[in-house]
Amino acid sequence: MADKKTAYFCMEYGLDQSFKIYSGGLGILAGDILKAAHDLNKPMVGIGILWRQGYVEQKIDEQGRPCDTYHEYSYDFLKDTGVTVTVKIRSKKLKLKVWLCDCFGNVPLYLLDANLPENGDRLITGQLYGWFNEERIAQEVILGVGGVRALRALGIEPDIYHFNDSHPMFAGFELISERMKAGESFEQAYQNVRKSIVFTTHTPVPAGNECHPLRLISYMSDRCGLTLDQLKFIGGSPFNMTVAGLRLSYIANGVAKLHARTAKKMWADVEDCAPIIAVTNGVHNGTWQNEKIVNAFNQNKPLLTEHEKIKKDMLAEVKRRCPGANLRDDVLTIGFARRAAPYKRGTLIFSQPEKLLPLFEQNRIQIIFSGKAHPNDLAGKEIVRKMYQLSVDYTDNVVFVPDYDMTVGRLLTSGCDIWLNNPVRPMEASGTSGMKAAMNGVLNFSVLDGWWPEGCEHGVNGWQIGGGYEGKNADKHDADSLYATLENEIIPTYYGDKNKWEQMMRASIEMSSQQFSAARMVEDYYKKMYSKKPR
Ligand SMILES: *Cc1c(COP(=O)(O)O)cnc(C)c1O
């Protein structure tokens, strides 16, 4: 059977550092999917938004607080398709230009752009995740409704509409509305539309799932002509975007096995919910794996020697970016780079200073932090401030690299010695940075959350923290486990058994290179999702 033609919808795409239409994990996943679909010659098109001002750039001010800055970007490599579509926002027409990014040959990416002189609000496609609820709804109308209209205007007829997370949900309204205009009843249109929609859910934290009051959706959009009752039927009241995704799709997936189980429990009460399966994320080898390590691995050459060169270059670049930093080439280097969100517990390793500080004093370990908070996330910004403060307090052992982005990500996931990940279980849906690290022989040191239970062989290809514990005093429990493993296993191996370290690096690359590649993930999407018989 021929592969189904898929239109992949996502709010953001992380394709290259210089193309600033992404914020973090969600967009990088989408970018890696397009790249893998290109490598595998799969029939896919991407639909997204051309964010003129991109995502926040993070600077640290004199008081050590993060502050957000924006710039205006333009891109010469985008092609004008000549196509425009319109959507209605606050009862006014908004014209959208459709740009083509054809960097991935057989997998074109079409980007919607409101920056036209005739539009009253040209900056609605300005800042990714900027502003507040009203603008978010407008942006989601642009992505979903504008996206379907763009496909029609371009003459593209997908078999499958893949909504990556819930932002594209309004595309479902447009698909239903098209059928109702052709004479179907709402019920018929709803049943038919969901024969072609698949949905990937991401957030196992209830508050992370977007809800909008029906009134606000009505105020911002024309609902593609659907009534409030029909909207309520799809997503409830207030309108829950994830519930809508589970009802509008014929199959949905979580982004790791554990996450799929968590999502099933979380949404067990949703009537008429699509089956939720697991398609574990993967990362694009060509983007994230350091060539020198791949070559050494393939030629059976010593990995540690190669890694030490990569680490040295990384430390030099960190020093260039953070002139106050005082890290050493021969000290075990722990990397921790994440979106700054409380559940990720960025400063857990500092929770028992009496255990940590002696390791600093004896120069056994050093830590490289990086992380950004969403523009309106004050708790996240406080975490960044704390991490930065730690780098000031412990200049010889801690550094904070500002403005975490794809370049910093690639640098740290290939140059550190171990990759620390200690979220509150089971709140990390997947955690793709650990896969990048694993492929580079950077050993994972992680709570058994997200993808790690599928890859971890403790003491063989990395280390686990906490034994899968969930419940009371998880911070203390996990921190105790973290220190014990660090002191009794990781540090003695690093300084005392280079052969074992070398073997572990090899085992880590072996474990991850195929199983956690974007190619495996995209093959899974075609096999387990797109070609599945609709319910
Ligand atoms: C890989 C990556 C992410 C996602 O990784 P997580 O493990 O989910 O945090 C986020 N931001 C950047 C810049 C990345 O490179």
The ligand as a Gaussian input file, in Angstrom:
#p B3LYP/6-31G(d) Opt

LIG

0 1
 C       16.258000      19.157000      22.238000
 C       15.894000      20.505000      22.705000
 C       14.763000      20.703000      23.519000
 C       13.904000      19.570000      23.999000
 O       14.571000      18.785000      24.911000
 P       13.932000      18.323000      26.310000
 O       14.754000      17.176000      26.711000
 O       12.513000      17.978000      26.048000
 O       14.069000      19.486000      27.223000
 C       14.447000      21.988000      23.909000
 N       15.188000      23.036000      23.533000
 C       16.289000      22.893000      22.775000
 C       17.068000      24.108000      22.391000
 C       16.680000      21.630000      22.333000
 O       17.760000      21.506000      21.558000

